[in-house]
Amino acid sequence: MAGTGVFSPGRAQIAARTLRRDRWWLQPLITVVVLLSFSVYATIRAFSNTAYVQEKSHLLSPFYSPCLTDKCKPGSADFGTIGNWWPVAPAVLVLVVPLGFRFTCYYYRKAYYRSFWQSPPACAVAEPHAKYTGETRFPLIGQNVHRYFFYLGLGLNVILTWDAIHSFKQEAGLAHAHGGAGWGHMGLGSLILTANACLLWAYSMSCHSCRHAMGGRLNHFSKHPIRYWAWTQVSKLNTRHMQIAWVSLFGVALTDLYVSLVASGHFADPRFF
Ligand code: FES
């Protein structure tokens, strides 16, 4: 059978895998290191089941929000629970959505196809695979579920936005030191949770599925001015999707780290007012 891709009979037959002399391998290498580091950190934190909520300042880690089992610590289950039957840490129940959303993201696919599967690792660098079926067959055809994760992710964004708003509330126990209980207080944690929610909204709004939801399948933009306007705005964000994907990934990890430091007593959340 005739070869395909770079092995096609019509292609120039070059014995070397690539003629590039620059450090083309650097970007895939960085992608591998960062994604593996995030995966290891997220796995450890998700299964640790500790230091994910600081009740007094209403700080809840995004890895554990919403916390959905009866084992959730006080202050972390504002949206109700599903009982006690879930056998492992509650974070695992929730992380399916953001991980599924990121794993099937069009940008991350490009990143990890290149860096992990070397398919291909860079422009003008031959891939080691002789056969290419892309996303037309199992299992990669499953990547098409991305649009459903997009909608589930929107629900999660609403919940994380609620967590951020909730962090501007102060418990009665801190009232004396900070001028009264109730709403209208702000600490460093409130700002971090708010920034994290904003970044996650930006990530969702810049998603290719969002762009399609706004302006896809339209024959005449002129007949749908509102959808055309929304599509135009999303398209502007979409050009920055790669950057937003990385920044929001770091944002989630750093927010979780901050909450864990505060909740474990290693750092006192500074309250501004
Ligand atoms: Fe990246 Fe949808 S394409 S989140």
Boltz pocket constraint, residues with backbone or C-beta under 6 A from the ligand:
constraints:
  - pocket:
      binder: B
      contacts: [[A, 101], [A, 104], [A, 105], [A, 106], [A, 107], [A, 108], [A, 146], [A, 150], [A, 203], [A, 204], [A, 206], [A, 207], [A, 208], [A, 209], [A, 210], [A, 241]]
      max_distance: 6.0
